């Protein structure tokens, strides 16, 4: 299955809900007026874009309609697709130019963090990169074992300590091993605990200090993993984590299991954090780089909706 088809299949539930509602609305309206925009704004909110983002999208649409002197309501879908892509565009590329480069993966338990790391490792390995994993989530029971399973599946090295060990020490040893083995990319798991922000912030700060000291010139991505099925709760999680870490990008998992795909827009608009990967299935190759234009096209694709 091609990338577009994977994204299209992953957006099936969101597309059916959103496009179905918009098509129903357009059967009622023949002209573009304030009432149409009010109904469209409500439809967008129900797709979990959030009220502020839905209002912004509609304001942008109003401006485009006025500038282009559009009167046919049927053109709203085309304009909305363009506006969605415009809002999401920018910052999608991973910056991993140094050898080694570092990816820190953060997120609450249960969002698919460990699975995401395994899929990232497999992706980079398939691109010819030498990857090493650091099992720095030493607090959650079975986290180390789960990451070890993914390391075997992706055929990558892993550095691990006993449960309860100092996470920063694991990161230190992972960096040392990466240098010794000539690894291109280091991917480190971290503990995901929002209930104690002070400890989480201190832990991430300590890990960051180790990275800066041992690899002062390394490109470092800090990816926050969020579960798309939680809708606006994912936005709230991102807001909390943004207060404790310099997040460079979002990995949105389980997009194929929800009709709340509009949360992608809320995250970008409200928090100004780019979505870099989306999970659209259970397979090891179902973690896809996020493409705003492809996302918008798949979201409003009438053929996919059939």
N, C-alpha and C positions, 0 to 999 in steps of 0.2 A: 504494500500500500504506500502511495506517495505521501510526501509531507502534507500537501494540501488536503488530501483525503483523510489523513490522520487527524488534522486540525478540524476538518469539517465533521468527522465522526465524533470527535471529542466535544464539539459544540452542539451536538444534536438536541439535547434537552433545552439548552438556553435558546437556540435558534427557533425551535418549535414554539416555545412560549412567547418569545419576543416578536418573531415574524408573524405568528398567528394573530397576536393582538393588534399589531400594526396593520395587517391586511384587513382585519375586521373593522378597524377604525376607518381605513380608507374607503371601505364600502359605504360608509356613512357620510363621509365628507367629500365633496367634489371641488371645493375651493380651500385655499389656505387662509385660515383666520385664527384669531386668538383662542377660540374654542378647541380647534385642532391641536394647537400647541399645548394647551392645558391637559388634554387627554393623552398626548404623546409623553408629556412629562410624567404623568402617573404611570404609564406603561414602563417607562425607563426605571422609575423608582422600584416597581415590582420585580424588575430584573436585577435588583440589588446594585444599581449604580450609586444609590444614595441620593438624597434630595438635592443637595448642593450641586452635585455633578450633573444630575438630570436637568436642573435649571440652567446650568452653564451650557450644556449641549443644545438646549432649546434656544437659548439666547444666540448662540453661534448660528443655528439654523435660521432664525429670524433675520439675522444680518445677511446671510447668504441669499435668502429668498428676496430680500429687498434689493441687494446689490445686483442680482442677476435678473430681477423683475420676473420671478417665477410665480405663476398662478395655478399651475396644475398640481393638485395634491399628490398625484401618483409619483411625482419626482422627489417626494420627501425621503423615500427609502434610499435612493441614490445619494442624496445630499447627506443623509444621516451616516451612511457608510463612510463617506469621505471625511466627515467631521470626527467620527470615532477613530479613524486611522490617524488623523492629524493630532488628536489629543494624546494618542499612545506613542507616537513616533519619537525616537531619540533615546540614546543610552542603552540600547539592547545589546550591543557588542560587549563580550567579555574582554577585559584587558589583562592578558596573560602573556606578555611578551618576554619577561625575564625567565632565566633558567637558574633555580626553579621559581615558579610563581606559586602563590598560596591562595587557596579558597577556604574560608571559614564558613561553616554551615551552622546556622542557628535556627531556633524555632521550638515551640512547645511540643511536649510529647504527644504523639498520636497524629501528627500532621503528615507523616511520611518522610521524615528527615533522613533516617538511615537508608531507606529505599532510594531516595533522591541521590544520596552520596554514591550508592552503588551504581546507579544509572549514569551519573556524571562520569564516574571512573570508567565505565564501559564505553561511553561516548568518546572520551579523550583517548582511551586505549585504541579504539578503532581508527582514530586519526593519526596513529603512530606515536603517540606521546607515552612516555614512561611515567606512570602515576604511582604515588604512594599514599596510603591512607593513615590517618592518625586517629585512634579511638579515644578521643578526649572527653567523651561523655562517660565519665567513670562512676556516675552516681546512680543512673537508672539501671535497675536489674535487667540483665540480658542485652543491654545496649552493645556491649563489647562483642558478645557472641553473635549478635545479628549482623554487626558490621563485618565480622570475620567471615560469615557466610557470603556476604556480598563481595568481599575481597576475592574469595575463591571463584565466585561466578564471573567476576570481571577479570580474573587472572591478574590481580595487582598485589603488590606488597602491602603489608599492614604493620603498624607499630602499635603495641598495646601493652598496658600495665594491668595490674590486678584491680578489681573493682574497689572504688574508694580512694584510689591514688590521686595525686595532684594533677589536674588536667594540664596545667602549664608545663609540668615535667614531661607529660606525654608529647606535647607539641614540641618541646625542646629536643627530645629524642627522635621525633619524626623528622625534624629539620636536619639533624645530624645525619640520619640515615639517608635522607634525600641528597645531601651533599656527597656522601660517600658513594652512593649508588648511581649518581648522575640522573636523578629524577627530574622530569620537566615540570610536573605539577604535584603539589601537596594538597590533599583535601582532608581537612580536620573536622570531625564531628565535635559538637559541644553540647553541654547539658542545656535542656530547655525548661527553665523554671521561671514563670512569671510571678508566682506567689511570693517570692522573696527577691524583689528587684535589686536591693542593695548587694546581696551576695552574687547575683547574676552579673551586675555591672562590674563588681570587683574581679570576678573570675574572667570576664571578657577583657577587662583592662590588663590583667596580668598576662593573659595569653598574647594580647596585642604587643605588650612590652617585650615579651620573649621574641616575637617575630621581628619587631623593629631592631632589636639588639643583634639577633643572629642573621637576619636577612634584611639589612637596612635599605637596600635598593630594590627589593622584590616587589613586583606587582601583587597586590592583595585584593581579592574580592571577598566581601562579606555578604553572603546570600541568606536571606530570610525565607524559610519554607512556610507556606501558608496553605491551608486546606480550603479549596474553593467552595466546598459544600457548606461551610459555616457562614458564608455571605458577609454581612456587615461586621460580624464578630472577627473576621479575618482582618478587616480594616482597623479595628480596635487593637488587635494584637500587633499589627505593624506599627501603629502609633506608639504603643508602649515600648516595643523593641527599638524604635527610632530614637527614643529618649536615652537608651543605654548603649547603643552601638552605631557606628558609622556605616549603615547598610548601603551597599552599592547596587543591590538588585534583589528582586523577588523571584522565587520559584513557586508557582501556583500549581498545587497537586490536585488530583481528583476532579479535574475540569469536566471529564466525561460523565461524572456521576451527579451533576447538578444542573438546575435551570438558572443558577445564580451567576452566570458568567460575566454579568455586568460589573461584578466586583473588581475586575481588572481595571475598569475605567475609574472606579472610586479610588483605588490604591494610587493610580498614577496622578489623578487630578488633585486629590486631597492631601497626599503625602509627598508628591513629586519624587517617587521612587520607581524606576523602570522595572517592568516585568521582563526577566531575561530567559526564563524557561517555563513551559507549561507541561503538566502531566496529563496525557490524554488516553491512558490505558495502563494495563498491568504489565505489559511486556517490557523487557530490559531496554528496548529501543523506543519506548513510548514517551520518553521525556524529550520534548522538542524545543529547540531555540524559538523564542517568541518573535514573530514577525507581525507588526501592527497591521500592515496592508493585507496580509493573508488572513489574519484574524477577522478584520472588518469584512473582507470579501466572503469568508466562510459564514460569518454571522448573518449576512443578508442574502445568501445564495438561495434563490428560489428552487433551483434544481435539487439542492441538498435537502430542501424542506419537503420535497415530494415523497 
